[in-house]
Amino acid sequence: MNFIIDAFEPAFMQRALIGGLIAVVATSLVGTWIVLRGLAFLGDALAHGVIPGVALAVLWGFSPALGAFIAAIVMSGLVSAVANNTSVREDTAIGLLFVGMLALGVVIISKSGSFKTNVTAVLFGDSLGITQSDIRNQLIYTAIVIVCTVFLYRPFLALTFNEMKAQTLGMSPRLAQASLLALLSLAIVASFQAVGTLLVFGLLVAPPATATLLVKKVPLIMLVSILVGFIAVVAGLLISFHYGTAGGATMAGISVLEFFIVMIGQSCFRVFQKATSKEGSHLIHTP
């Protein structure tokens, strides 16, 4: 018990815990749709696409969250513009902008006086440096994500599982896609301080992917994803505090590890079921 109490006694660890848990709520709600719609590559690209905005914010001294949101919206618009106005496939447009925005961000950061420190904070986050102001901003962004998720649940659900039916009901796939990208941008902004722009993808995809192995209904996937994410945050911070590892990377890594633990556990359970069913069948047919 002291292992847990000692870790979360310092104020900075309490703020890191709160910030991480808030980030998980935002990323789990949006990440569920990302996973179900097969948009993981887009989520990864957009997480990298915010780097120029954050870099400019660091360089010019304004809110990194605002810079990240503006950059995410710009990248979303560029992806749509390239895909809709050229013969280039959407995944190719995403790949081009993924590399371009990442390179631009690193170039901008390199112009600052403390390149190594700034680029590390932007790319990998600073979970132990989260402030009360950061938490307040996270709460605002996450509240918006929650409200929008509730109001847009039916359109997202229809477009995820039956796009043709959604169109006949008057729903616009492009509008729903734009709304999802906006929510994805908010989720990234709410999370990058905790785990960084490179590792936020882990919280966006790993907990929802793990949840889909356990449950099938969308609301349950969201709830289980949040629970899985909470475990990753708490365990990651405990390991970070006691063993001196990077907080954001440890949280993201554990969220991925949880997926493989569940996957292997289910595989072992199926093998056990088959073995016991064969043994039972053999006993029944033995004279």
N, C-alpha and C positions, 0 to 999 in steps of 0.2 A: 504493500500500500504506500509506503514511503517513497517507492520508486516513482509513483505518480504525483504524490503531494509535493515532493521536493522539486519536481520538474516544473510544475505550474504555480509555484509560490511566487517567483519573480513577476513583476508587473508586465515586463516585456513579453514573457511567455504567455501570460493571460491574454494580452492583445493579439499575439500570434495565433492563439487558439481560436479566439472570437473571429478574427479576420479569415482564418482558414475555413471555419464552419460556415460563415456567410458565403464565402466563395463557392463552397460545395453546393449550397442551395441553388445559386444562380447557374452554375455549370451543369448540375444534374438535370434541372428543368429543361434547359436548352439542349444539352447534350443528348437527352432522350430522343428528341426529334432528329438530331444530327445522325445518330446511330441508326434509327429506324428508317430514315430516308437515304442511307448510304452516302452521306455527305461528309465523311470523316476527313477526306483530303481537303475539302473546302474549309473545314474548321481549322485544320492545321495551318493552311495557307493564311487564313485571316488572322490567326494568332501571331504569325510572323509579320503580317502586313501592318500591324499597329506600331512596329518598331520605329519607323521614321517619325511618327507623331510623338511618341514618347521621347525620342532622341531630341527633337526640336524643343520639346517642353523642358528637358534637362538643360539644354544649351541656352534657351532664352528665359528660363526662370518662370514659366507658368505651369499650371496643373498638368501633370503627366496623364491623369485620367482623361482630361479634356483632349489632350493631344492624341491619346490612344483612340478615343471614340471618333474623332474627326478622321484619323488615318483609316480606321476600320470602315467607316462609311464611304470614304473615297475609294478604297480598294473594292468594296462591294459593288459600287457603281461602275468601276472600270471593268470588273469581271463581266457584269451584265452587258455593258456596252460592247466589249470585244466579242462576246458570245452571240449577241443579237445582231450585230452589224457586219460580221465577217463570216467566212466559211470555217473559221477555226472552232473546234469543239470546246465546250466549256471547261473540260478538265485541262486542256492545253492552255487556255487563257489563265486558268488558276495557277498552273505551273509557272508560266511566264511572270505573272505578277508576284507570285510567291518569292521567286529568286530576286526580281527587280526591287521589291519593297525591302526585302532583307538586306540586300547590298546597299541600297540608299540609306537605310537606317544606320548601318555600321559606318558608312562614309561620314554621315552627319556626326555620329558620336566621336569619330576619330578627330574631329575638329575641336573637341573640347580639351581642356587642359589635363583632365584626369581620365583619359580614355579607358584604361584598364578597369578602374573602379566603376565608372559609369556603365560600361558595356556589360560588366558582370551583373550589376544591379538590374539593368533593363532585361537582359536575357534570362537570368536565373532567379530574379526576384530577391526580396529582402524580408522574409517572413518575420524575422526577429526584430525588424526595424519598423513594423507597422505602428502608426500613431493613432491617437483618438480621432483625429481628422480623417485619416484614411478609413477608419471603421465607419464613421458617419457617412462618408461618400459611398462606401460599399453597401451600406443599408439602403441608401436612396436608390442606387442602381438595381439592387436585388429586389427591392419592393416593386419597381417598375417591371422587372422581369416576371415576377409572380403575377401581378395584375394582368399583364399582357398574355401570359400563358393561360390564365383562366378564360379571358375573353376570346382568345384565338384558338382555343382547344379544338372546337369542332371543325373549323377550316383546316387546321393542321392535320387533324385525324383523317379527314376525308381525302386530303391531298396526299397523305402518306400511303394509304391503303387502296384508294380507288380514285385516281386523278380524273378519269373520264366522267365518273358519276359526279364528282365535285364541280366539273365544268357545266354539266347539265343542270346543276342546282344553282348556277350563276356565280360560283366562286372563281376567282381569278388566280391561276397558278403563279403568274408573275408577281401579283400583289402579295400572295402568301409567301413566296420565296423572298421577296424584298423585306417583308415583316420578320421572317425568320433570321435573315442576315442582320437586321437591326438588333434583334434580341441577342443574337450571337455576339455582336459587337459589344453590347452592354455586359454580357456575361464575362467576356474577356477583360473588359475594363474593370469589372468588379473583382477580378481574380489575379491580374498580373502582378500586383504588389506582393501577393502572398507567395506565388510560385514562379513568377517571371513569364515572359512572352513565349519562351521555348517550351516550358514545361506545363503551361496552362492546358495544352492539348491533352495531357494525361488525365486531368480532372474532367475535361469535356467528354472524353470517350471511354476511359477505362471503367468508371463506376456504372454508367448506363449499360455498357457492354456486359459487365458482370451481372447486372440486374436482369438482362434479357435471358440469361442462362437459368435464372431461378423463377421468374414469373413472366406472364405473357400479356396481361392487361396493361395499357399505357399508364394509368394512374399508379398502379402498383410498381411498375418499372421506375417511375419517378421517385416514389417513396423508398424503395429498396436501394436505388442509386444514391440517394441522400444518405442513407444509413451506411452504405459501403464507403462513401466518401468521408463521412464522419470518422469511421474507424481508421481510414488512411491518414487523416489529419492528426488525430490523437496519437496514433502509433508513430507517425513520422516525426512529430515534435518531441515525443519521448526519446526516440532514438537520437535525434539531433542534439537534444540537451545532454544526454548521458554519455554519448559517444563522439560528439563533436562533428557530426556530419552536416552537410548543407540541408537546411530545413525544407526548402521548396522541392529540391530534388528527391529527398527522402520521402516526402508525402506523395509525390507523383509516382515514384518507383513502387511504393507499397500499393498504390491504387492499381497498378498494372499487375503486381504480384498476386493481388486478391483474385483477379480474373483467372490466372492460371491455377491457383489453388482450387477454386470452384470447378473449373473445367476438369482438372485431374480427379478431383473428388467425385464428380458425376460419372466420369469414365470408370473409375474403380467400382462405384456403386452398380453401374450397369453390368460390369463383368461379374460382380458378386451375385447379382440377380439371376443372370444367365446360368451361372454355375449351380446355384441352389435350385433353380427350376429344373435343370437337367437331372440333378441328383434326386429330386422329388419324383420326376417322371420315371427314372430308373427303378426307384423303390416300388412305385405303383405297378409296374409291369413285371417285377421280379416274382416268380411263383413261390 
